[in-house]
Every structure is written in C-alpha cells, then in structure tokens.
Amino acid sequence: MSPRLLLLAVVPLMHDAWAAETCRYSGTSSYSGRISVETTASAANGETTVNVAARVDARMFGLIDWRYLYQEIGVWRGGELLTIGVNHRYSVLGSLRRQQWDVFRRTEGGMQAWRVQAKTLADLQQKHPGFVSHWDPERFGEDWLPAYRSAPPERRADLDLPAPSIAPGLGIPLTMAFYWVRWAGTADRTVPLFLPGFKRDMRADVPVVSRRTEPSGLPRLHAEIRHRQLSESKVSTGDAWLTADHHLARVTFDAHSDHGSAHGDLRLDGCQGEPPPL
C-alpha cells in the first residue's frame, strides 16, 4: 500500500522568481508512527513548482522499525501538469530495500516515464553511475533533478499515462493533498489523480465533499477513494481542515488494504514566505 509517484522539474539556469513558500507539518500514525511533511512552492517564467517531501518512521509488531521516504515534485503551467518527479525510498531495520527515482514528461502522446532504481549501491554504480551521489538516504529531499539526465535513466513505456487519460485539472496525490487543496473552496467535486509509478490502474477519480463546519470553526473537506492497490471492499478516506487565509490546519487519513489499515493525523507547524500565484 506504499504510494509510488514521481516528478520532473526542469529548473531554468536563470529566471525571475515571483514568490516562494515553505510549510511544515508533523503528526502521528498507526504502528507508533511519526510523520513529517514539508512543502515548498515557487514560481518562475509562468510555471509553478511544488515540492512535497514526506517522512514516516514506524514500528511493526512492536519490534520491526521501518522508514518510508516519499517525494513528489510537480510543475504546472496554466493549471496543466507538465512534469512530475518522484523519489521513493524505504528501509527495514536500517537496511535499504528500495531506492527509486521516476520522472514523467508531458508530450502529445501522454506522460512519458523514465526510471532510476537500485536495491544496492553496487547496483546503482553499475546501472546509473552518473547518479551515485544521490544514493545516501540522508540526502533525501535534496535537488536530484539536475543530475537525472546523466544517470542515465531507463525509459519505461510501461509506466506511461496515455494522452486520453489526462483529464483537465489532473493532479498527483501528495501535492493535491498538501498544497492545491488549500484553494479548493468548499464546492463538492471529483478530483482526477495520476498515480505515477503504477503499471496499471494509474488513474483515480476522487470525490471530494464539504462537511459541516467543525466546532473549531474551520471548514472540512472529505475525500474517499477505492483502488486495487488499497482495498476494494473498504473505502480509504482523507480529511483536510482549511483556514480563511488558505492554510491547511490539519490533515487526517484512514488507509485500508487487504493486509491491514493505518490512521494518520498531521497538524500545521508553520509556513514561511508567500505562496506563488495560482
């Protein structure tokens, strides 16, 4: 039930940035979990780049420590998703199990995919020698996109999203959940999502409805999703509490799969800077 998503941002060498903002969230989850999420949004040359990095540390069965790291970088122009970069890593008992970097670029034929993946440093050195400096998990969250072309990445047509599946307003999960939702308003809607990295069932349409104002006085948006990678019998849900000045005060989720369930609750720690124009 691990999310797999990814994105590519091509950063110009020279540009005029309009605004930049960083927000941080922290909270807890099932399995004695601790979660932290950082979002960074900036704009330049008519494009908005949103970088979301999530870290989860938890303990299974009270004995087995594991860490999950997941990063999405999305680039939009005029409300259209242009490129995606996803960095997905996890380890168990301190032992790395997977490190994976995916990039998707929008073309006339759809979102085309590339992948850099390795289970060991020796594997990365052999297959992607130009990317070895990014192996260390302590570098998670750093800018890996400039080195991606020289990795070299592997073309992965099996991960492509065909053009007919690219709906207006298409988004990616973490970015929609922690950034774009802040300006969603309270009207009920269906949000089209691309699940980058999936070989099938890579699209989901997620209904989002407005709930009654809570005792806190903050409006709440509620989303529900059924997907084969989760549970087709139990609905997974997410809730977001929004402030009048477009900040995300709180996020909760209940995820269900055929192998178990998990709950999470995060609160806003604070934001610095101004968000770029939408």
Secondary structure, 3 states (H helix, E strand, C coil): CCCCCCCCCCCCCCCCEEEEEEEEEEEEECCCEEEEEEEEEEEECCEEEEEEEEEEEEEECCCEEEEEEEEEEEEEECCEEEEEEEEEEEEECCEEEEEEEEEEEEECCEEEEEEEEECCHHHHHHHCHHHHHHCCHHHCCCCCHHHCCCCCCEECHHHCEEHHHCCCCCECHHHHHHCHHHHCCCCCEEEEEECCCCCCCCEEEEEEEEECCCCCCCCEEEEEECCCCCCCCCCEEEEEEECCCCCEEEEEEEEEECCEEEEEEEEEEEEEECCCCC
